[in-house]
Amino acid sequence: MHEPLRSLHRILEGYPDARLIAVTKKRPVHQIQDLYHAGQRTFGENHALEMQEKALVMPSDSEWHFIGHLQSNKVKFIAPHVHTIHSVDSLRLMDEIQKRAASANRTIRVLLQVHIAQEEHKFGIKPEALLDFTQQLQNIEYPNLLITGLMGMATQTDDSIQIRKEFRLLYNLFQQIRKEYRSRDAIFKEISMGMSNDYLIALEEGSTMVRIGSLLFEEGD
């Protein structure tokens, strides 16, 4: 079995509510196939055209997650393939995903991206605006979309205390949204947080999806 994948799955056994999104951006198909043959089925991509290309050649039971910033004009490329979009941060983007999902006769799961980091260049809804955004969603019908949770990226820093604080903020926002708006919605259960450098903290703070790429690929592969 693929040893890095096996090591990660051993860690995840201690967190039964969490699962691995294998980030395969810029990785050749043969490396993704190695993960697939080792049992991995869920893959994450940052670029729409790259996801489209890989989805067309990988086995049909591969589950594709879009985890990067998504422009409205690129939704059409991923709508026929994507299972979950982690990075929804505007009503305009929600509207476009709904339009393209309906055209493809598909149901697409979406996560609301929250800006929890200190870095301004990262995307997402400001924490203080999230409740208002969620309230607006209550008044709009999206028959082809399922809102399943929140996503966030922590600040890129070696300060584990800061990272933990940011992940805890996302977890608390998730609990607040679920209590006030989604208490009867069993599908609202996902917290996508944690990458190769901070996923252990994320798991401790309640992540249900860790997005890991570099740890899965050894040097020289």
Secondary structure, DSSP 8 states (H G I E B T S, - for coil): --HHHHHHHHHHTT-TT-EEEEE-TT--HHHHHHHHHTT--EEEESSHHHHHHHHHHS-TT-EEEE-S---GGGHHHHTTTEEEEEEE--HHHHHHHHHHHHHTT--EEEEEEE--SS-TTS-SB-GGGHHHHHHHHHTS--TTEEEEEEEE---SSS-HHHHHHHHHHHHHHHHHHHHHT-TT-TT--EEE---TTTHHHHHHTT-SEEEE-GGGS-TT-
